[in-house]
């Protein structure tokens, strides 16, 4: 009967740990998508309530959101730059959606 030697055992343990981490990341991604769906529903509502494109774009509001999420990231000891870049991309996509919704409802 063959036994697993030191380096092989470490490599196997690393592969198993990586597989477990990937499963956990997939679970987090599912949670994030659920929250993005909730955010989208709210953005669609907001798009029907705003008066014009400038109110949709709301650069001051965007910067307040960025300040808020950067602060939240720092409190949770995660990289605020990653959070900011993620949010800027998400906000950009949601502004485009909200502009479409606003146009459809005007």
C-alpha positions as CSV (number, residue, x, y, z in Angstrom):
1,X,0.0,0.0,0.0
2,X,1.5,3.3,-1.1
3,X,1.6,6.2,1.4
4,X,1.6,9.9,0.7
5,X,5.0,11.4,1.3
6,X,5.6,14.8,3.0
7,X,5.6,17.1,0.0
8,X,2.8,15.2,-1.7
9,X,0.7,15.3,1.5
10,X,1.3,19.1,1.7
11,X,0.3,19.6,-1.9
12,X,-2.9,17.5,-1.4
13,X,-3.7,19.5,1.7
14,X,-3.2,22.8,-0.2
15,X,-5.5,21.6,-3.1
16,X,-8.2,20.6,-0.6
17,X,-7.8,23.9,1.2
18,X,-8.0,25.8,-2.1
19,X,-11.1,23.9,-3.1
20,X,-12.7,24.8,0.2
21,X,-11.8,28.5,-0.2
22,X,-13.3,28.5,-3.7
23,X,-16.6,27.0,-2.4
24,X,-16.7,29.8,0.3
25,X,-15.9,32.5,-2.4
26,X,-18.8,31.1,-4.5
27,X,-21.1,31.3,-1.5
28,X,-20.1,34.9,-0.9
29,X,-20.6,35.7,-4.6
30,X,-24.1,34.4,-4.3
31,X,-24.8,36.7,-1.4
32,X,-23.3,39.6,-3.2
33,X,-25.5,39.0,-6.3
34,X,-28.5,38.8,-4.0
35,X,-27.6,42.2,-2.5
36,X,-26.9,43.7,-6.0
37,X,-30.4,42.5,-7.0
38,X,-31.9,44.3,-4.0
39,X,-29.9,47.4,-4.9
40,X,-31.1,47.2,-8.5
41,X,-34.8,47.1,-7.4
42,X,-34.2,50.2,-5.3
43,X,-32.4,52.0,-8.1
44,X,-35.3,51.3,-10.4
45,X,-37.6,52.9,-7.9
46,X,-35.3,55.9,-7.5
47,X,-35.2,56.3,-11.3
48,X,-38.9,56.9,-11.4
49,X,-38.7,59.6,-8.6
50,X,-36.0,61.9,-9.9
51,X,-36.7,65.0,-12.0
52,X,-33.9,65.0,-14.5
53,X,-30.7,63.4,-15.7
54,X,-28.6,65.6,-13.4
55,X,-30.5,64.4,-10.4
56,X,-29.8,60.8,-11.6
57,X,-26.1,61.4,-12.0
58,X,-25.8,63.2,-8.7
59,X,-22.0,63.4,-8.4
60,X,-22.3,64.8,-4.9
61,X,-24.3,61.8,-3.8
62,X,-21.8,59.4,-5.5
63,X,-19.0,60.9,-3.6
64,X,-20.9,60.6,-0.3
65,X,-21.5,57.0,-1.0
66,X,-17.8,56.5,-1.8
67,X,-16.8,58.2,1.5
68,X,-19.3,56.0,3.3
69,X,-18.1,52.7,1.9
70,X,-14.4,53.7,2.3
71,X,-15.1,54.5,6.0
72,X,-17.0,51.2,6.4
73,X,-14.1,49.3,4.8
74,X,-11.6,50.9,7.1
75,X,-13.7,50.0,10.1
76,X,-13.7,46.4,8.9
77,X,-10.0,46.5,8.3
78,X,-10.3,45.8,4.5
79,X,-8.6,47.7,1.7
80,X,-10.7,50.8,1.1
81,X,-9.2,51.2,-2.4
82,X,-10.6,47.9,-3.5
83,X,-14.0,48.8,-2.0
84,X,-13.9,52.2,-3.7
85,X,-13.0,50.8,-7.2
86,X,-15.7,48.1,-6.9
87,X,-18.3,50.7,-5.9
88,X,-17.3,53.1,-8.6
89,X,-17.8,50.4,-11.2
90,X,-21.1,49.3,-9.7
91,X,-22.4,52.9,-9.3
92,X,-21.5,53.6,-13.0
93,X,-23.5,50.7,-14.1
94,X,-26.4,51.6,-11.9
95,X,-26.4,55.2,-13.1
96,X,-26.7,53.9,-16.7
97,X,-29.7,51.7,-15.6
98,X,-31.3,54.6,-13.7
99,X,-30.9,56.9,-16.7
100,X,-32.8,54.3,-18.8
101,X,-35.5,53.9,-16.2
102,X,-35.8,57.7,-15.8
103,X,-36.1,58.1,-19.6
104,X,-38.7,55.4,-19.9
105,X,-40.8,57.0,-17.1
106,X,-40.5,60.7,-18.3
